[in-house]
Amino acid sequence: MSHNGILLRIKGKVQGVGFRPVVWQLAHELGLTGDVSNNGAGVEVRLRCDDAGIFIRRLRQACPPLAEIHSIETLPWRWDEAPAGFTILPSGGGGMSTQVVPDAATCDACLAELNDPADRRFHYPFINCTHCGPRFTLIRRMPYDRPNTAMDAFPLCPRCLAEYQNPADRRFHAQPNACPDCGPRVWLSDRDGKELSGGDDAVNSAAERLLAGEIVAIKGLGGFHLACDAANPAAVAKLRRRKRRPSKPLAVMMPDIHWLRRCADPVSDALIALLRSPAAPIVLIPQPGMATVSASGPVVLGEPVKPGSVAGYPDGKQEQALCSLIAPGLHEIGVMLPSNPLQHLLLQRVGRPLVMTSGNLNGRPPALDNARALADLSAIADSWLLHDRDILQRADDSLVRLAGDKVEMLRRSRGYVPDALPLPPGFEQCPPVLAMGSDLKNTFCLLRDGQAILSQHLGDLADEGIRQQQQRALSLFSAIWNFIPDRIAVDAHPGYLSRRWGATLAEELGLPCVTVLHHHAHIIACLAEHGWGRNAGPVIGLALDGLGFGRELSGDPADLSSNLPGDDPGALWGGECLKVDYLGCEWLGGLPAVPLPGGDMAARQPWRNLLAQWLRFVPGWRDLPEAEAIPPALGEPLARAVARGINAPEASSTGRLFDAVAAALGLCPREISWEGEAACRLEALAWEAVSVRMADIPVTVPLLDNRLDLAVFWRQWLAWRAEPPLRAYGFHLALARGFAALARQAARREGIDTIVLSGGVLHNRLFKELLLQELGGLRVLAPARLPAGDGGLALGQALIAAAVSL
């Protein structure tokens, strides 16, 4: 005899988040019998009832904090035997369509237990529950069960097992569940790997060393941090010197919101909510006037801590302020709160802000295991705070900016990856696509089952270690989602490593390889984020960045090439106005192409871009006072090489234009030490003049047909002998007005009212705000959930490749 019932197939973020216990509790509350189980597709609930409407409504209301229900499919079910109660079944297999959950910051309940002397997990640095803790960084395969994670090395003790098996417990099927009796342990090590102390003593000793001015390498969830006292200039200078990071900004971890209020102004409710969110990202906020703490005047890189001083301060005096070396010359600082129990314990002991920067050699990938950290960081750290839980997936701190109550993603990783993004209307039946992304700020993307799954930020593929991490991540993503691509999308640049690997993989698998224009992908990624349908029509795109390939040279019919005008603007783009839809990218105008003297060297030495701009647009430039920025011994030979076309490819690069203006104002060294340094210093200077009336700016970047006229700009700007902050601001405003006028002209001519902004230059907050202001009255879409730079590029590549097949 069969019995009527209902089967619910629930998809979304429903595994590893306490979803089945909520189902179990709700079924008991409503007096329903049946069962619930995980499988590759999500969660299945079988109920003995005729109508599950009340159950579904209550389930949506009771959804756990980290869970998200994307769909519930209701199907009839027949029971051969009527269930006597409601049970939780072992996980099953099946096609993988559920979402893996990102790591989540320590919840309030676990934090309370962490600091409760009566609790058995008092000061245990790996406390977690179904509402918090590591997820993505622990997983080997799906379904998300303990044997498929790094926790398989730690058998549960009887007390933890009882919690794990009790549906009414907060730790029911919390896969990282552990305690001091059965879980991972922490210890402090010297550079030879010798254990100095363990457990709580290790955390105490690490805190003492930090307060004494030492640098400590700390193993986290998705990698290592290098930490030092953020208020100690000698310690920060030592970290910069050892890491060979002379000026790139450093992130600061605050012990709590109270400390944040002492170091930042204002502190809004939106900022507090973002810092305390499960993602717990680094948040860029405006840098207030902070006290300069110095042992003896300005700290010079290479200056040792003075003998006899306490924590690097003279006479033992410890000022409670952030060191001015945290983000020198910039208008923003990156702040965060502790996101895991070990960080909470350490910050509580230190009682002051700590620098928390990535645990790697400059230009190398972050270390992921103890042996690599001891080897790679031996010349940087003084001691190592280690543990024995493996990191299976790298996850850097995510970086966002908060402007008002709006969040802008700058680096998408821990806390956000691997959250899936829904595809726009019209892509429901698209084939599975693998997109390889760009060579810088690399991420890759899997397109499958109506979702886009972007990898974590990986970095520059020119580094062998980054390439290896990318390949491991791609293998894991493919295994987790049982992913087999139908086609592979790559950037059109023939020299990109990502393109070569994608083409090789496509050849090995016998798949089509679709090459996609760099800036086409930028605009499409933004359109996808905003749900722009496949058949919703074209938009006007402003794609503004450092460099990208503007056309494909192979002639392969599978390639997607731009419609270039008759006076071909050049293969290297970076400041373009485009007419874009999912299938096409037509060039409508932009910056004029200017040589890149020395090729790639122009991105590292801003004065080269100033020379190129002046050679093209400024007669008599050698007589200008700003010409001091160009080294005479190098500038003249380089000018001759440019004139002869030797290693001077032309590019319409917005990023290099920013570099040129920064060099003219003397804001950057002859060779910068980190990408974007010159432009960031230029923006910081410009913020000092934001209160000026617009009518007082006698500088323009007018249109000359469909190009921005840089000859007029340079003539006006060089003749304007205002103070440097005003000149920096004037450049930002004039360029924003120029691009806005270009976009408006194109929109009128094409009969389009939607403008889409993308490219790394959009991470310049001042320029973006001015551009949005100048585009008032038009519908403007800009990236927010994904980076405007190359970190979001793979999504655009994937959708363009998918659109070709539909």
N, C-alpha and C positions, 0 to 999 in steps of 0.2 A: 504494500500500500504506500502510495506516495503522498507527500504533503506539500501544499503550495508555499512558496516563499519568494524572496526577492534577492537578486545579486546586485551589489553596488560595486562598480569599478571606478576607483578614485585615483586621479592622476594629479601630479603637482609635487610640491616639496612635502612628502608625506612619510619618508623613512628617516629614522634616526632623530626624530623630533618629538617623540612621545605621542605619536598619533594613535597607535593601536591601543594604548592604555585609555585614552579619551574615548575611543570607540567602545572599549570594554566597560568603562564606567557608565557611559551613557546607555548602553544596552541593558545593564543591570538596573539602572534608574528607571527605565521605561518598561521593565519586565519583559524584555525581548530575549529570545533564544537564538542561537546560531554560532557563527565564528568569524574571525578576522585573520587575515594573513598578509604578509608582504610577498610580492613577486617582482619580476623585472619591470613590469608595467606600472607598478604603484602599490596600492592597497586594495584588497578585495574583502568585502563584507557580505556575508550571507545571513539573511534574517528569515525566521519563520514568521511571516506576516503577509497581509494582503496589500498594505499601503505603508510605504516608508517615508511619506512626506514629513511627518513630525520629526522622525529621526534625522532626516537630512537637514532640516531647518536648525535643529538643536546642534547638530554636528558642526555646521558652519559657524554657529555662535560660539562653540566651545573649542574652536581650532587652537592648538597649542601656539605659543609665541613664535616659534621658528618655522611653523608649518604654513603652507599656502595650498589651498585647494584650487586647482585650475579647472577641473571638470569632474562631474559625477555622472556616470552612465548607469541607468537603471534597467535591469533585465529580469525576466521571469526566471524562477529557479524551482526545481522540484527536489524535495528531500525524500530519499528512500526510507529513511527512518527519522522521526521527529527528534530534533536535538533536545536534550534534557536541560541544558544550560547554555551559557555563552562562553566560548573558549577562544584563546589565542593560539593559532596553529603555527608550526614551524614555517619558515620562509620557503617559497617556491621559486622556480626559475621563470622562463619566458622572455619574450622580447623586452629589451630595456627601454622604457619611456618615462620612468619616474625621474625626478631630479635629485642629484647629489646635493647635500646641504653644505654651504660654506662653514668654515670655522666660526664659532660665535663666542663673544666675550663673556667672561664669568658673570653669571646671573646674581641677583641680589641674595637669593636664598643660599647659594653656595658660598658667597662672600661672607654672609653671616656665620655660616658653619666654620669657615676657614679661620675666623677670629673668635670662635667660642671655645674657651678652654675645656668645657665639658663635652665637646663633640669629639668623636673618635678621629675625625679628620682635621683636628685643630692644627693649623700651620702645615697642612699637607699640600705641597705645591702642584698636585695634579688632580685636585678636586674638580668634579664636573657632574652634570646630570643631563637629562634629556633636553633641557632648555639652554644648555651652554656647553662649551668645550670644543675640542678638535673634532672635525668631521673629514673634510676634503683632504687635509694633510696626512690623514691616517689610512686612507682607503687603498686597497689593492684591486678589488673587484666588487661587483655587485652580485647579490643584494648586500645591503649594508648590514652585515652581521659580524660579530667579533672575530670569527676565524678568518674573515676577509680583510682584516685591518692589522695595523702594527701592534694592536693589543693582544694578538694571539700568543705573544711571547710571555704574557702575564696571566696565568690561570687564576681565576677568581677564588678568593678565600670563602669559607662558608657564609660569613656575614654579608659580603658583597654579592655572593651568588643568590642569597635570599632576597636582597633588594632587586637584583637583576630579574628574578623570576616572579616578583610580586606585581601584578598589574596596578595595584593601588599605590605603589611606591613611585616617587619622583625619579627614581633611577631604573625603572623597569626598562630593560633592553637598552640602557645607555651603554653603548659599546665600549667607550673608554673608561667605564666605571672601575674604580680601584680605591685602595686605601694604603696606609703605610705597611700593612702586613702582606699585601699581594701585588702592589702596583710598582710603577717606576720609582726610581730614587734619584736624588740630586746630590752632587758633590762638587767641591772646589778643587781645581787642579792647577799645578804650576805648568810652565811651558814644556816640561819634560813628560807631562802626562801623569805625574805623581799626585795621588789624592792627598790633599792637605786637611780636609774636614768634610763631613757628610751631613745630610739632613738639615735641620734648622741651624746647626752651627755653621754650615757652609753658607747659608744665606746671610747670617750675621757677619761672618768674616768678609764676604763680598761687599757688604754695606760699609764695613769699616775701611776696607781698601779704597772704595770709591770716595769716601769722605777724606781719605788721606791723599787724594790726587792721583790714584792709579786708574788704569784702564782695564775694564773687565769685559771679556767676551762671554755672552750669555746665550745659551741655547734656548730657543723658543719653540713655537709650534711649526712654523714653516721655514725656519732658517735661524741664523745667529744675528745678534746685535753686538755692536761695540758700544759700551757705555762709559760715561765719565760724568763728573759733577758739572752740571750746566752753568753753575755760578762761579766756577773756578777757572779763571783765564789761563793759568799755567797748564791745567789739565786739558782744557780744550785745545790750546796751542800744541800740546804734546800729541794729542790725538790727530790733529791736522797734519803735523809734521810726519808722524809715523805712517799715517795712511796716505800721505802724499795728496792731500785734499786741501789745498791752501785757502780756498774761498767758497767752495760749493756749500750751500746752506745745510745745516744739520737739524734734524728733528729733535724735539724736546718732549720728554714724557713727564707730565705733571703728576704729583702724588694724588691729587684730588681736585675737585672744583674750587675749593678754597684757595689752593695755590694758583690756580688759573686766574682767579680774580686779582691776584697780586701782580701777575705778569702780563695781563692782557686787558685791554679796555676798548670797547665795552665787551661784556660777556652776556650774550643774549640767551633767551630760552632755547632758540633754535640751535645755537652752538652747543649748549649743554646736552640737548637731546641727541645731536649728531655724535658727539664724543662718547656719550653713554649708550649709543645704539649697539646692537649685537655685532655690527661690522667693526666698530671702534677704530675708525681710520685716523690717519694723520690729517689734520684740518689746517689749511693755510688761512691765517687771519692777519689783518693789518698789524704791523709791528709798531707798538707804542714807543714813546721815548723811554728807553730803558737805561738804567744806570750802568756806567762803564766801570767794571770792577777790575782793578789791575794791581799787580804786586808792586810795580814801580813804574808807573806811566804806561804808555802803550806796550802791549805784549808783542814781541817779535817772534815769528815762527822760528823755532830752534832754541828759544830761550829756556833753560832748564828751571825746574822748581828750585827756589832758593833754599839752601840748607837751613834748617831750623824753623822754617815757616810751617804753619799748620794749614793743610789743604791748599797750599800755594798762596796763602794770604800773609801779609806781613804782621808780625806780632800776634799771630793767632786770631786776628779779627776776621770774622766770616760775614760778609755782606749778603743779605738776602735779596739778590737780584740776578737776572740772567746775564751771562757774559756777553759783551758786545761782539765776540767772535762767533756767535751762533749763526748769524746770517748777515755778514758784513756787507754794507752797501745796498741792502735790499729793503723793500718796504713791507715784506711779509715774513712771518715765521710759521713753521709747521709745529703744531702742538698735538698731543694725544694723551689719553689716559691709559693706565694699565689694562691689558686685555686678557691676560691669563693669570692664574693664581701665583705663579712664581714672580711675575712682575709686581703684583699687588704686595706680596710679602717683602720684596726687595725695596720698593718705594716707601713702604711703611717704615722700614728700618732706617733708610737714608733720610727720609723726612724733608726732601728738597728735590727740585727738578733734576732729571738726568738727561744728558744727551743719549739718544738711542738711534744710532745710525747702522746701516747694513753691515753685517759682519763679512767683509770681503776686502781683498786688496783692491786698490784703485783700478777700475777697469776690468776686474775679474768677477765671475759669478759668485754669489753668496755661498758660503760653505753650508753643507746640509748634514754632515756627520761629524762625530767627535774627532776622528783621526785627521780629517781634512781641515777642520777648524784649528787644531793644534799646529798643523803644518803651515797653513796659509797665513795664520794670524800671529805667528811666533814673533815677528818683528813689530807687532802693533800692541798686542795685549800684554798685561802684566800677570793676569790670572784668568782662569776659565771656569765659569759656572755651568757644569755639564749635567746631563741626565741620560738615561739608558733607553728612552723610548725613541724609536726610529722616526725620522721625518721622511715620509714616502713621497710627498709632493711639496715642492718649493712654493711658498706663498709670502711674498714681500708685503710690507705694510702698504695698504691702499692709501692714496693721496687724493684729497678732495679740497675744493675751495668753497667757502660759505660766503655768499654775497647777499646780505639781507637774510631772507629765508630760503634762498635758492641754492641748491647744491650742484656743483660742477665737478665731474670726475676728471682727474688728471692722470692717475695711475690706478688701474683696476686689478685688484689681486685679493689679498686676505679679506675675508668677510663678505665679498661680493662674488667671487668665483668659486664654483661653477654655476651660479644662477643662470638659468636659460632666459632668453628674450623671445617673446612671441614674434612670429613673422608677420609682415603686413598683409592685408587682404590681397588675394590673388596668388599667394604662394603656398596655398594649402596642399597642393599636389606636386610640389617641386621635388626633384630628385635629391638624394643625399650628395652634398658637396663638401669637399675639404678645401678651405682657403688658407694659403700659407702666410699671408700678412706681408709685412715689410721687413727690411733688414734691421732697422733701428726700432727700438721699443716694440720688439716683436711680440705679437700674439697670433695664434691661429684660430680658426673657426670651423666648427662642424655644423652643417645645416641638415636637420633631420626632423621628420614628423612635426612639421609646423613650428619648429623652434630653432634658434641659433644658440649654440653653446660656444662661448669664447674662452680661450685659455687665460690663465693668469699672465700678468706682465712677465716677460722673459728677458728682454734687453737686446743688446747688440749682437747679432749673429756672427760678426767678425771674430768674436772670441770663441775659441774652441770649446771652453767649458760651457758657455751659453748654448752653443750648438748641441752639445750632448744633453743638457737639461731639456732643450726643446724636443729632441728626439724621444727622450724618456717620457716627457709629458704627453706627446702625441701618441705614443704607444699605449700609455695608460688610458687616455681619453677614449681611444679606439676600442680598447678592451672593455672599459666600463660600460660604454654605450653600444657594444656590439656593432661598431660602426664600420661600414664598408662603403666608400664613396663611389658615386657614379661618374664624377668628373672632378678635376682639381683646378682651382683658380690660383693664378700667380700674378705678381706685379709685372708690368710691361718692361721694366728696366732690364736690359739684357745682362747687366753685370751683377744683379742681385743674387746672393746665395740662395735666398728663399725661392727665387724663380728656378734656379738650377735644380735644387732638390725636388721641387714640385714637378718639374718637367721629367726628371729621372724617375720619380715615383709613378707618374702617369704612364711613362713608357713601360715600366716593369709590370704594371697592372693592366696595361692595354686600355687605358682610359683617355678621353679627351683632356687636353690641357688648355684652359682658356686664359689668355693673357688680358689683363685689365689695366687701363690707364690709372695711374696713381690718384689723380685728382677726381676722376670719375668715381672711384671707390670711396674717396672722402665724402663726397656729396651724398652718395647713395647710403652710406652708413648713417648719416644724419637723418635722411628721409625714413629709413627703416625704423630708427629709434622713435620717430614721431608717427609711425603707423601709416605712412603714405602708401596708398594702394598701388599695385602693379600697373593698373590702368587709369590712375588718377591724373595722368598728364605730366607735362614737363614743368620744370622749375628753373629759375635763374640761380646759379650757384656761384658763390665767391669762395674759391679754394686758395687759401693763403698759407704758405709754409716755407720751409727752407729749400726743398728741392724734390722733384718727382719727374718721372719720365712722361713726356707729353704726347708721344706717339709711338706706335709699334712699327718696327722697320722690316719685319720678316715677310709680310705680305701673305701670311697664312690666313686662309678664309675663316678659320676658327677664332682668329684674333679680333678684338674689339678696338677699332682705331677711331680717333677723333676726326671730325671734319675740320681740317686745318684751312685757314684762309689762304688765298693765293700767295701772300707775302709771308709764308710759313713763319710763325713766331718762335720757332726753335723747338728742339726736342726736350729741353730741360725747362720745366715750368716751376712756378712757385707763387705767382700772383695773378690768378686767372679769373675771368668772368666767363661762365659756361652756361649753355642751355643743356639741361640734363634730364633724362628719364632713365628707366632701368635698362634700356637697350642702347641708348646713344648718349654721346657727349660732344657737343658742338662748341668750338671756341668762338667767343664773341668779343673778346678784348682783354686788356690787362696791362701789367707793367711791361715796359720795353725790356728786351733781352740785353744783358750786360755781361761782359766777360767775367769768368771766375779765374783770376790769375793764380796759376799753380794748381788748378783743379780742386781737389779735396782740401788743400791747404787753406783755401779761402774760408772754409768753415771754421778753421782753428785760429786764423790770424785776421781779425776784423779790419786791420789797416789795408789789407789787400783789396777788400771790397770798396773802401773809400777811394783808393787809387783808381780802381776800375770805373767807378761812378764819375770821378772827375775827368779821367781821360775821355770819357764819352760825352759829358755834359758841361764841363766847367773849363773853358779856355783860361789860360793864365793861372791855373791853380797853384803853381809853384810859389807865387807871391803871397798866397793867403797865410795868415797866422796859423790856421788849422793844419797847414801842411806839415807842421812839426810832428804830427801823428804818423807820418810816413817815413820810415828810416831811409835816409838819403842813399846809403850804400846798397840798399836792397831795392828801393823804389825805382831808381832810374834803369837798372838792368831789367827789372820786371816790366816797366813801361815799354821797353823795346821789345821784350818777348810778346807782350800783348799785341803790340802793333804788327808783329809778324805772325800772330795767331798760334804761337807756340804754347801748348798746354794751357789754353785759356778758353775752354768751352763757354758758350753763351747761355745764360739762364735768366729767366724773368722771376727772380727770387725775392719775395717779400722779406724773408728772414735775413738775407744778405744786405738788403737795404737798411734794415734796422741796425745791423752790425756797422755799416758805413757811417751812419749818423752817430752811433755811440763812439766810434773811433774819432770822429771829428770833434767830439766834445771831450776827448781824453778820458773816457770812463773805463777803459779796459786795458789790460796789459797787451804787450805785443802779441802774445799767444795766450789765449784763454785756456783755463784748466777744466772747464765743464761746458757741455752743450747749452747754448742759450745764455751764457754769462753776460755777454755784451748787451743783448736785448733786455735782459732782466735789470741790469744796472740803469739802462736808459729809461725804462718804465719807472723804476724807483725814483729817479731824479724828477721825472715828469709829474709824479704825484705831488711833489712839493709846490706845484703851481696850478693845481686844479681849480682854485678859486678865482682865477683870472677871468675877466669878461671876454667872451669870444670875439667881440669886435676889436679887441686889442691885438689880435694875432694877424700880422701882415704877411702870412705865408699861405700859399695854396698849392695844390697838386691838380691843376686843371686837366680837362680832357683834350686830347688832340686826336680827333676822330674817335677811334675805339681804344686808345691807349692813354695811360696816364703820362703827363708831360713832366718828366723829371728835370729837364733843363730849366723850366720856369721855377720849379721848386728850389733847386740848388741856388739859382741866382737870387731869389728872394730870401731864402733862409740864411745864406752866407752874408748878405747885406744887412741882415737884422742883428744888430749888436746888443741883444738883450742878455739878461742873466741866464746861465746855463739851464736852470730848471724851466724857465719860460721857453727857451728854445727847444728843450726836449718835449715839453707839452705841445708846443706849436707843431712839431713834426707829427706827433700822434694825431692831433686834431685835423691837420691838413690832409694826412693820408686817409684817415677815416672818411672825411668829406669827399676825397677823390674817388675812393672805391664805392661809396654810397651813390655818387653821381653816375658812375659807370653802371652800377646795377640798376638804377632807376632808368637810365637811357635804354639798357637792354630790355628791361621789363616792358617799357612803353612800346618799343619796336616789335617785340614778340607777342604782346598782348597777354603777359603773365603777371600775376600779382603776388607770387610767393618767392621769397628770397631765402636761400639756404646758405648758411655759413659753416665752413669747416676748415681744417688745417691747423697745424701747431701754433701759428701766430695767434689764433683765437684764445690761447691760454694766457695771452697778455690781457689782464683784466681791464686796464684803462682803455686800451685800443678797442676791445670788444664793446665796452659800454658806450664809447663815443660812436662807434659804428652803428650800434643799435639805435642810438639817439638820432643819428642822421638818416636812418632808414624808417623813421616814424611814419605811420600811415600805410605801410606795406605789411603783409604777413611775413614774419621773419622766423625761421626755424634755426636753432643752434643746438649743438650737442650738449647733453647734460649727463645722461646715464652712462655714456661711453666717452672716452677721451676724444677731444677734437683732433689731436695729433694721430700719429701712426698706430697708437694702441687700439684704435677702433677700426682700422683700415680693413681688416680681414672680413668683417661683416659685410662691408660694401662689395668686396671682391666676390664673396660667396653668392650674394643676391644677384649680382650682374651675371655671373656664370649660370645661375639657376634660371634667370629670365630668358636666356638664350634658348633653353630647352623647352620652355613652356609655349 
